[in-house]
């Protein structure tokens, strides 16, 4: 396999076929990749996609292919409000969504859990963590899936979603400090961002936002204004096909990435976000204190981590259940695997990640 630096340069050239990268943000991403194993893991799904192709060939038999998340990790879960105003929790980012064997989302998720454990972000054992994710996934499949609606149910998860770390004043303060976007990009995304209740005539602005890790370097813009006594915000993020296509040597048309993204979101077992859309080459969503991803730093000091890991597994099942006919086949294949298999596969993946991280730090 290619060395990491060569793979990184090649992947970034490939991304430039679809969008103009922001040099300062890309340099920041490279710095984050050196900072810690967790940041490196978050930023390098393209490298994971290379490893996954190799591991796939080593399986005794192919696993059922599903519409998967791809870049699934513990900070790829968040909250939004559905059309009825209910608070919903689930997978928050489908930037790398594509068709892949169902075990790959689980291995990626648990490998990320292990990295978070090793860097003191989570306080559970590896064996029990893998078991919790596995049990949640298996039970979710058996039950046919169920959206996480944080109203009468899931009080423990609602406490996480509404923790002090996600306080509205801090959220809006951060957005109001953003700098204006470049004029050309502002004009391009204005039709997507400055829609009622936002309007340039009422002072709404298009700003440049630096956020994320895997997508850091791609343009990310925010429409921000005031309406009916408070702030309103929308975000547009540049869409690029999944790095799995790059790892396979493919360069699909952008419309294929748009279709893949829409299919996986529409088919999953969930209460949808009415403000989410894929328009042209942009992913557009509402931004609000409780309409964003939940970061590890947002988790309250007192939390039920095993319950949270079980929910991660159940929500992964909610996504995979969106693939027609996959449920019965996956349930049969689950008999050939168990939580210990998942733990071993994730452990192997973490070993490869750590070797790459040490190589990147040595540059």
HELIX and SHEET records of a PDB file:
HELIX    1   1 UNK A    4  UNK A   15  1                                  12    
HELIX    2   2 UNK A   23  UNK A   35  1                                  13    
HELIX    3   3 UNK A   37  UNK A   43  1                                   7    
HELIX    4   4 UNK A   45  UNK A   57  1                                  13    
HELIX    5   5 UNK A  102  UNK A  118  1                                  17    
HELIX    6   6 UNK A  126  UNK A  143  1                                  18    
HELIX    7   7 UNK A  155  UNK A  161  1                                   7    
HELIX    8   8 UNK A  164  UNK A  166  5                                   3    
HELIX    9   9 UNK A  168  UNK A  176  1                                   9    
HELIX   10  10 UNK A  183  UNK A  193  1                                  11    
HELIX   11  11 UNK A  200  UNK A  202  5                                   3    
HELIX   12  12 UNK A  243  UNK A  247  1                                   5    
HELIX   13  13 UNK A  254  UNK A  267  1                                  14    
HELIX   14  14 UNK A  296  UNK A  298  5                                   3    
HELIX   15  15 UNK A  305  UNK A  320  1                                  16    
HELIX   16  16 UNK A  326  UNK A  334  1                                   9    
HELIX   17  17 UNK A  339  UNK A  361  1                                  23    
SHEET    1   A 2 UNK A  65  UNK A  68  0                                        
SHEET    2   A 2 UNK A  98  UNK A 101 -1                                        
SHEET    1   B 3 UNK A  77  UNK A  81  0                                        
SHEET    2   B 3 UNK A  87  UNK A  91 -1                                        
SHEET    3   B 3 UNK A 148  UNK A 149 -1                                        
SHEET    1   C 6 UNK A 179  UNK A 180  0                                        
SHEET    2   C 6 UNK A 205  UNK A 208 -1                                        
SHEET    3   C 6 UNK A 220  UNK A 227 -1                                        
SHEET    4   C 6 UNK A 230  UNK A 238 -1                                        
SHEET    5   C 6 UNK A 282  UNK A 287 -1                                        
SHEET    6   C 6 UNK A 277  UNK A 279 -1                                        
END                                                                             
